[in-house]
Amino acid sequence: MATVIPLTDLRAAPPATAREAFIRDATRAPRADGVALVDTRNRPLHDLRISVTDRCNFRCVYCMPKDVYGRDFPFLPHAALLTFEEITRVARIFVGHGVRKIRLTGGEPLLRKNLERLIHMLASLGDIDLTLTTNGALLGRKARALRDAGLRRVTVSLDALDDPTFRAMNDVDFPVRRVLDGIDAAHAAGFSPIKINAVVKRGLNEHAIVPLARHFRGSGHIVRFIEYMDVGHTNGWRMNDVVPAAEIVETIDRAFPLDPIEPNYAGEVAQRWRYRDNHQEVGVIASVTQAFCRDCTRARLSTDGKLYTCLFADAGYDVRMLLRDGFDDAEIGNAIAAIWRLRADRYSEIRAANTPREKRIEMSYIGG
Ligand code: SF4
C-alpha cells in the first residue's frame, strides 16, 4: 500500500523531514499570487484527475483482476470518500493554481450516486475542460444528464469489438453491444468527438486493433490505443506483454495508411495520427516505450482525498485531513503549491530502476 504523508502535523509536531518543513512553511506563508507554479522540471500544474470512487462494475484483467478484487475486497467506506462539496473546494483551489482541465475517473465514476450534481458544481468553477473516463456500461442511461449538468467531453474504454475478447478482458461477461449503445447515446446527447481508449495486451487483444480502427475510422470518434502499463502491483505486468506503440501504428498502417499529425498542446498524452484517405484521427499512448514525463502536467486526487503527483506514485499527501481539520483555502492552497514545487516525478523515463511495485498505488484507486 502506498505511503501517506500526513499534513495535519503542520500545526502541531515539528516536521519529520525537510520536505514536510518546506510544506509546513509554505502553508503558513502568504499566498504568492502571480508566481507561476511549476515543479522542479518546470512543468506547470494544468490537469487534475479526480477519482470519485474506488469501485467498479468491471474486473478488467490489466487493472482490477478478479482474484484480487473479489467479493471481500475492502473497498473504501462511504465516510472515507470526499464529499462533492470537498471535491469542489479542492478543485477550486487547483483552478486557482492554474488547472484548466479536470478529468473525473474511478474505479468507474458513473457508479458514484448523483454524479451529475458534482459535475454541475465543478462546471460552475469557470472555463474548465471538464471531462470523464468511463467503461461505458452505464453511459446509455446517464449520457443526457451528464451533458445537461455541464460535462464537456467523455472518454470511453473499449478494448475489443468481438464479444469473446471483450468479455474476457472485462471479466464480468459484459457485452460489447451495450458499450457501443452507450457511445451512441453520448453522441446523441452532444458529446463529440468521443475518445475511445483501448489497452492492448499481447496475447489477449492485439487482434482487436484493426477491427477497432475499422469500426471507428469513419465515425468522427477518436480511438487511442494504450500500451499496457505496470501501474500498481496486482496486474502481473511483464514487459513481454506490452505491444509497443510503434507496432500498433504499423499494424494499423498496413490496413489503413497513416500520417503523423502535430499534438494539440504540449503535454498531450496521445501521439496523433490520421488516416491518409479520410483524415480521421487515431492515437497511441506510449507510456512504456516512449515516455512523456517531460511535459507531464497532471496531478491526481484519490477518492479519499490523497494527492498524488504521478500515476506510478508510492506516496500521497493527505489533503482530506487539511479539509476536515479546519485549514482554510489559503493554507490548503499553499500546501498544494509546495507539494507541486517539490515534484520531480518521471517514472516512465526511469522505469527500470524503480520503486518496488508493492508500494505503488493501484489504477482502480487513482484512475488513469
Ligand atoms: S510516469 Fe508519472 S510523471 Fe511520467 S507521464 Fe506518467 S504520471 Fe507523468
Boltz pocket constraint, residues with backbone or C-beta under 6 A from the ligand:
constraints:
  - pocket:
      binder: B
      contacts: [[A, 287], [A, 292], [A, 293], [A, 294], [A, 296], [A, 297], [A, 298], [A, 309], [A, 310], [A, 311], [A, 312], [A, 345], [A, 346], [A, 347], [A, 348], [A, 349]]
      max_distance: 6.0
